[in-house]
Amino acid sequence: MTDAHTAGPFIAAIDQGTTSSRCIIFDRDGRVVSADQKEHEQIFPSPGWVEHNASEIWANVQEVVSGALRKAGTTRPGLRAIGITNQRETIVLWDRNTGEPVHNAIVWQDTRTDALCKELGGNVGQDRFRRETGLPLTSYSSGPKIRWLLDNVEGLRGRAERGEILLGTMDSWVIWNLTGGPFGGVHVTDVTNASRTMLMNLHTMDWDERILAAMDIPAAMLPRIRSSAEVYGIAGGDLYGVPVASALGDQQAALFGQTCFDPGEAKSTYGTGTFMLMNTGHQPVSSHSGLLTTVGYRIGRQAPVYALEGSIAVTGSLVQWMRDQMGLIHTAAEIETLATSVADNGGCYVIPAFSGLFAPHWRSDARGMIAGLTRYATKAHLARAVLEATAWQTREIVDAMHKDSGVALAALKVDGGMTSNNLLMQTISDFLDAPVVRPMVAETTCLGAAYAAGLAVGFWPDTDALRANWHRAAEWTPRMDAATRDREYKSWLKAVEQTMRWLDEEH
């Protein structure tokens, strides 16, 4: 980061995340000029409930924007546009006239709608709205959260029906406030965030009246759905006169920031857990393999681009478990040194089904297991097996994506904290039999929002210019022979099979 640039021109990105809000300013080469970040409170009113104070978040957003401008040594005229990226599925309802939230925001992790989702599923179950929305009925999605608020906040339904209440995911809340709030604020969302509410039809790209009726949500509350890259309105305050020109849910923003513009290009973000998205082109691909169908992005009036998404519950948190619960390493970085001291896993496989298995299995009855132990095994073999667990789980998602879409993985672009582990990256490349590429700019989520906003105002001419801007920091290519890969994968799948049905009905 540098204070040398002062005049610009620059693009700013606001990342309204789950634990903090930040603003990053980028130059024309897509390099970070400055950044500012501030955490907000996590509110836990009951077990399984997670809330945020939307007013606190808006105050923090204004603060980090000022901070990033100050650190860049630039002023508002230096900015060509601002883009938004955000935690997905978190929902907030507010008064159209005062701008006051009617309740804390309900966060994507919140599980209070579990029973409601079962009720909404009726005889059909989880897949009731899947054909239209690409999503199974789970507590993740925003739709049931909206219904819960309408049912549980006194007088809210009446106010909503009278047109006094607006609702939105965090992109809508930030954009409405940026563009004037009660004084002419623009009430919009983009296709990527709308596709996570379970209220948007993937085929029409509009709110689905049948689903709104089924969930009993008044249409008057909803934002207008726009593309991910266009000028929604003009900001006020510290950003007076700057176009607000993009919105993308965080994982889709990372897909865009990693320039995955062709079918078969995928990105995987390796953090506590892992999110992988693969571009599947201009047709939504229904998943029969436990993945979600979602909108990848839409640039202005161009046709929307769809993606398949798979999530892995435990990746980085497995390394933390080795460190904190097992005491086998002292720092997360130490796992690479330990694992590199042996040539293979010594026949060991670690299946981290700590709270069941996520995609593509979706088995809540599974529990974690170490399989294949003999007296030969050492903690170094276990360390290797822990890293391999992340790589094999990645392989399972890639296989599911290929099975659903018929699109082969071209290359995997990676970001997130675990990508500093070179052995892990090589192992992923070996297990996928595909190149794994890490970019120069690690802030791919903010970069994606900045790229989309820049396209909308002509700061960058087209996606080819963005590709030219994207620079690899490192690349790993497969070194493993096919016979070894197939044998090891078979053993991994056999071990996964053993973890299922661990919990029976009585548990």
Solvent accessible surface area in square Angstrom, and as a share of the most:
residue,aa,sasa,rsa
1,M,168,0.75
2,T,49,0.28
3,D,103,0.53
4,A,87,0.67
5,H,65,0.29
6,T,75,0.43
7,A,85,0.66
8,G,30,0.29
9,P,43,0.27
10,F,3,0.01
11,I,0,0.00
12,A,1,0.01
13,A,0,0.00
14,I,0,0.00
15,D,14,0.07
16,Q,0,0.00
17,G,16,0.15
18,T,27,0.16
19,T,79,0.46
20,S,10,0.07
21,S,0,0.00
22,R,47,0.17
23,C,1,0.01
24,I,3,0.01
25,I,1,0.00
26,F,0,0.00
27,D,11,0.06
28,R,105,0.38
29,D,69,0.36
30,G,1,0.01
31,R,129,0.47
32,V,34,0.19
33,V,1,0.01
34,S,2,0.01
35,A,21,0.16
36,D,29,0.15
37,Q,110,0.49
38,K,80,0.34
39,E,132,0.59
40,H,11,0.05
41,E,106,0.48
42,Q,51,0.23
43,I,39,0.20
44,F,137,0.57
45,P,70,0.44
46,S,41,0.27
47,P,134,0.84
48,G,41,0.39
49,W,70,0.25
50,V,15,0.09
51,E,9,0.04
52,H,0,0.00
53,N,57,0.29
54,A,1,0.01
55,S,48,0.31
56,E,51,0.23
57,I,0,0.00
58,W,47,0.16
59,A,53,0.41
60,N,6,0.03
61,V,0,0.00
62,Q,83,0.37
63,E,92,0.41
64,V,1,0.01
65,V,4,0.02
66,S,35,0.22
67,G,1,0.01
68,A,0,0.00
69,L,15,0.08
70,R,169,0.62
71,K,90,0.38
72,A,0,0.00
73,G,39,0.38
74,T,10,0.06
75,T,93,0.54
76,R,89,0.33
77,P,106,0.67
78,G,7,0.07
79,L,11,0.05
80,R,117,0.43
81,A,0,0.00
82,I,0,0.00
83,G,0,0.00
84,I,0,0.00
85,T,0,0.00
86,N,0,0.00
87,Q,1,0.00
88,R,12,0.04
89,E,13,0.06
90,T,0,0.00
91,I,0,0.00
92,V,1,0.00
93,L,1,0.01
94,W,0,0.00
95,D,19,0.10
96,R,99,0.36
97,N,104,0.54
98,T,84,0.49
99,G,11,0.10
100,E,108,0.48
101,P,31,0.19
102,V,30,0.17
103,H,54,0.24
104,N,45,0.23
105,A,0,0.00
106,I,0,0.00
107,V,0,0.00
108,W,56,0.19
109,Q,76,0.34
110,D,2,0.01
111,T,60,0.35
112,R,25,0.09
113,T,1,0.01
114,D,68,0.35
115,A,77,0.60
116,L,22,0.11
117,C,8,0.05
118,K,159,0.67
119,E,117,0.52
120,L,9,0.05
121,G,1,0.01
122,G,53,0.51
123,N,164,0.84
124,V,101,0.58
125,G,28,0.27
126,Q,103,0.46
127,D,76,0.39
128,R,78,0.28
129,F,0,0.00
130,R,53,0.19
131,R,190,0.69
132,E,13,0.06
133,T,1,0.00
134,G,6,0.06
135,L,6,0.03
136,P,20,0.12
137,L,5,0.03
138,T,37,0.21
139,S,15,0.10
140,Y,72,0.28
141,S,4,0.03
142,S,0,0.00
143,G,0,0.00
144,P,0,0.00
145,K,1,0.00
146,I,0,0.00
147,R,40,0.15
148,W,42,0.15
149,L,1,0.00
150,L,6,0.03
151,D,78,0.41
152,N,83,0.42
153,V,30,0.17
154,E,173,0.78
155,G,51,0.49
156,L,0,0.00
157,R,56,0.20
158,G,27,0.26
159,R,68,0.25
160,A,0,0.00
161,E,111,0.50
162,R,160,0.58
163,G,21,0.20
164,E,50,0.22
165,I,0,0.00
166,L,4,0.02
167,L,3,0.02
168,G,1,0.01
169,T,5,0.03
170,M,0,0.00
171,D,0,0.00
172,S,0,0.00
173,W,4,0.02
174,V,0,0.00
175,I,0,0.00
176,W,7,0.03
177,N,23,0.12
178,L,11,0.06
179,T,14,0.08
180,G,29,0.28
181,G,3,0.03
182,P,54,0.34
183,F,177,0.74
184,G,65,0.63
185,G,17,0.16
186,V,29,0.17
187,H,30,0.13
188,V,0,0.00
189,T,3,0.02
190,D,0,0.00
191,V,2,0.01
192,T,0,0.00
193,N,1,0.01
194,A,1,0.00
195,S,2,0.01
196,R,7,0.03
197,T,6,0.04
198,M,1,0.00
199,L,0,0.00
200,M,2,0.01
201,N,21,0.11
202,L,3,0.02
203,H,118,0.53
204,T,90,0.52
205,M,24,0.11
206,D,78,0.41
207,W,39,0.14
208,D,17,0.09
209,E,147,0.66
210,R,129,0.47
211,I,0,0.00
212,L,10,0.05
213,A,78,0.61
214,A,30,0.23
215,M,0,0.00
216,D,72,0.37
217,I,8,0.04
218,P,23,0.15
219,A,65,0.50
220,A,60,0.47
221,M,0,0.00
222,L,17,0.08
223,P,5,0.03
224,R,149,0.54
225,I,33,0.17
226,R,54,0.20
227,S,6,0.04
228,S,1,0.01
229,A,4,0.03
230,E,42,0.19
231,V,63,0.36
232,Y,11,0.04
233,G,14,0.13
234,I,91,0.46
235,A,3,0.02
236,G,29,0.28
237,G,70,0.68
238,D,85,0.44
239,L,4,0.02
240,Y,147,0.56
241,G,41,0.39
242,V,4,0.03
243,P,28,0.18
244,V,0,0.00
245,A,0,0.00
246,S,0,0.00
247,A,0,0.00
248,L,1,0.00
249,G,0,0.00
250,D,33,0.17
251,Q,22,0.10
252,Q,0,0.00
253,A,0,0.00
254,A,2,0.02
255,L,0,0.00
256,F,2,0.01
257,G,0,0.00
258,Q,0,0.00
259,T,1,0.01
260,C,0,0.00
261,F,25,0.10
262,D,71,0.37
263,P,77,0.48
264,G,1,0.01
265,E,29,0.13
266,A,0,0.00
267,K,0,0.00
268,S,0,0.00
269,T,34,0.20
270,Y,0,0.00
271,G,29,0.27
272,T,90,0.53
273,G,21,0.20
274,T,2,0.01
275,F,53,0.22
276,M,0,0.00
277,L,0,0.00
278,M,3,0.01
279,N,1,0.01
280,T,12,0.07
281,G,9,0.09
282,H,111,0.49
283,Q,130,0.58
284,P,32,0.20
285,V,27,0.16
286,S,73,0.47
287,S,12,0.08
288,H,165,0.73
289,S,15,0.09
290,G,19,0.18
291,L,1,0.00
292,L,30,0.15
293,T,5,0.03
294,T,0,0.00
295,V,0,0.00
296,G,0,0.00
297,Y,11,0.04
298,R,62,0.23
299,I,25,0.12
300,G,24,0.23
301,R,237,0.86
302,Q,112,0.50
303,A,52,0.40
304,P,18,0.11
305,V,12,0.07
306,Y,9,0.03
307,A,1,0.01
308,L,0,0.00
309,E,3,0.01
310,G,2,0.02
311,S,16,0.10
312,I,7,0.03
313,A,30,0.23
314,V,12,0.07
315,T,0,0.00
316,G,11,0.10
317,S,26,0.17
318,L,1,0.00
319,V,11,0.07
320,Q,78,0.35
321,W,52,0.18
322,M,2,0.01
323,R,77,0.28
324,D,91,0.47
325,Q,125,0.56
326,M,93,0.42
327,G,50,0.48
328,L,47,0.23
329,I,2,0.01
330,H,150,0.67
331,T,74,0.43
332,A,45,0.35
333,A,82,0.64
334,E,60,0.27
335,I,3,0.01
336,E,44,0.20
337,T,101,0.59
338,L,36,0.18
339,A,0,0.00
340,T,85,0.50
341,S,82,0.53
342,V,30,0.17
343,A,97,0.75
344,D,76,0.40
345,N,6,0.03
346,G,14,0.13
347,G,35,0.34
348,C,0,0.00
349,Y,22,0.08
350,V,6,0.03
351,I,1,0.00
352,P,5,0.03
353,A,1,0.00
354,F,82,0.34
355,S,75,0.49
356,G,4,0.04
357,L,18,0.09
358,F,59,0.24
359,A,11,0.08
360,P,32,0.20
361,H,54,0.24
362,W,115,0.40
363,R,70,0.26
364,S,95,0.61
365,D,34,0.18
366,A,0,0.00
367,R,76,0.28
368,G,32,0.31
369,M,45,0.20
370,I,63,0.32
371,A,20,0.16
372,G,45,0.43
373,L,102,0.51
374,T,86,0.50
375,R,243,0.89
376,Y,146,0.55
377,A,25,0.19
378,T,71,0.41
379,K,105,0.44
380,A,9,0.07
381,H,8,0.04
382,L,32,0.16
383,A,0,0.00
384,R,42,0.15
385,A,2,0.01
386,V,2,0.01
387,L,3,0.01
388,E,18,0.08
389,A,0,0.00
390,T,1,0.01
391,A,0,0.00
392,W,0,0.00
393,Q,21,0.10
394,T,0,0.00
395,R,40,0.15
396,E,11,0.05
397,I,0,0.00
398,V,14,0.08
399,D,54,0.28
400,A,6,0.05
401,M,1,0.00
402,H,91,0.41
403,K,163,0.69
404,D,26,0.13
405,S,26,0.17
406,G,60,0.58
407,V,36,0.21
408,A,67,0.52
409,L,28,0.14
410,A,62,0.48
411,A,24,0.18
412,L,0,0.00
413,K,21,0.09
414,V,0,0.00
415,D,7,0.03
416,G,30,0.29
417,G,65,0.62
418,M,24,0.11
419,T,9,0.05
420,S,85,0.55
421,N,18,0.09
422,N,73,0.37
423,L,28,0.14
424,L,0,0.00
425,M,0,0.00
426,Q,18,0.08
427,T,12,0.07
428,I,0,0.00
429,S,0,0.00
430,D,17,0.09
431,F,2,0.01
432,L,19,0.10
433,D,83,0.43
434,A,7,0.05
435,P,40,0.25
436,V,0,0.00
437,V,5,0.03
438,R,59,0.21
439,P,9,0.06
440,M,128,0.57
441,V,31,0.18
442,A,76,0.59
443,E,58,0.26
444,T,4,0.02
445,T,25,0.14
446,C,0,0.00
447,L,5,0.03
448,G,0,0.00
449,A,0,0.00
450,A,0,0.00
451,Y,2,0.01
452,A,1,0.01
453,A,0,0.00
454,G,0,0.00
455,L,25,0.12
456,A,33,0.25
457,V,50,0.29
458,G,55,0.53
459,F,4,0.02
460,W,8,0.03
461,P,108,0.68
462,D,66,0.34
463,T,38,0.22
464,D,100,0.52
465,A,26,0.20
466,L,0,0.00
467,R,78,0.29
468,A,76,0.59
469,N,21,0.11
470,W,28,0.10
471,H,104,0.46
472,R,132,0.48
473,A,51,0.40
474,A,25,0.19
475,E,73,0.33
476,W,27,0.10
477,T,74,0.43
478,P,45,0.28
479,R,193,0.70
480,M,51,0.23
481,D,85,0.44
482,A,61,0.48
483,A,71,0.55
484,T,35,0.20
485,R,19,0.07
486,D,84,0.43
487,R,143,0.52
488,E,30,0.13
489,Y,24,0.09
490,K,149,0.63
491,S,35,0.22
492,W,3,0.01
493,L,71,0.35
494,K,136,0.58
495,A,6,0.05
496,V,3,0.01
497,E,80,0.36
498,Q,102,0.46
499,T,0,0.00
500,M,22,0.10
501,R,144,0.53
502,W,155,0.55
503,L,47,0.23
504,D,77,0.40
505,E,174,0.78
506,E,166,0.74
507,H,152,0.68
